[in-house]
């Protein structure tokens, strides 16, 4: 059969082709979901759930990345706070009160 001739598909071949197409679509969808889930997990691991701010490790990584790409004439101010014993507020007054602290 030459490339110019039209292929005549048999009913069984069409069913197999359709099933393979459906399976590939499912695979692509699942692959996308896995990638999306990994990104969400990474984001959850890097940020404090209460404030949405970077945790210490992610903060340091972000600072290193920004400074690595900085220009000599750029000026930066870096602020880092670590609230020690914040658990005391949550444990004694509840997470609702702790969540309202500025």
PyMOL commands that set and color helices and strands:
alter all, ss='L'
color gray80, all
select helices_A, chain A and resi 11-46+56-68+86-93+95-100
alter helices_A, ss='H'
color red, helices_A
deselect
rebuild
show_as cartoon
